[in-house]
Amino acid sequence: MFGTRVLFTLLSTAVAVATAATDFSKLPVFFFHGVRGNHSSGDNYVAKLSAEGRTVVPLSFCESTCSLEAIVLQVPKAIAQVREVVSNSSEFDDGYIFIGHSQGGAVSRAVIEEMDDHKVKRYISTAGLQNGQFIGPDKVEVSIKNDAPFLAALVPETMFNYSAYGPEDFYGKMQKDYVLYSIENPDAQYTYSQFNVNRWPQFGSFSTANFFLPVYNNVNRCLPGDNQCIYDQK
């Protein structure tokens, strides 16, 4: 609750750092839900911010099980819905705010990167995956509780079987196997979002094997002569 109050306070006082041209305290808001979520995940934002007189649009471009699919495939859907909304109302002409929660943080960040005609004036990510997700030893107890149902729900066991690993395997073996699978199966980047948000400490292989995070954080390697890649990083 404290974190939520802080967020709403930040939104309410955004005008303090605004330019004279735009009243940020009145800007409409787009909400991006997390994995396995849907537009109703933004109900609290809708209630609180609507009370301030704002328009709040909880996006529904890829809800529930659809949100498990590769983020690189979700981003065009998100852009299409944002463009549809803003084209049908003049209240978005002066800009708007993006709020992304969890995986929605990564999706919304990619939308800003890809949507050259966006008018995002403020960007808020709550528990976002901007730098990716690495399940380290400090999260083992949470990850493996009751046979790791959350992780198992993100990727089918025919691709990577989380339930095949015991508690002791979550201290390195599972992570290594998952990384090797990602490197050896590049097409997995176009299947499930978990492959897009997973990162690992070895930067060299991560920057080339992950087709999502390095690209939208502009740290992917561009081959000599790949002018499009170089241009996209500017």
Secondary structure, DSSP 8 states (H G I E B T S, - for coil): -HHHHHHHHHHHTGGGG--TT--GGG--EEEE--TT--GGGGHHHHHHHHTTT--EEE--SS-GGGGGB-HHHHHHHHHHHHHHHHHT-GGGTT-EEEEEETHHHHHHHHHHHH-TT--EEEEEEES--TT-B---GGGHHHHHTTS-HHHHHHS-TTT--GGG--GGGGGTHHHHHHHHHHHH-GGGGGTBHHHHHB--S-HHHHHHH-SSHHHHTT-S---TT-HHHHHHT-
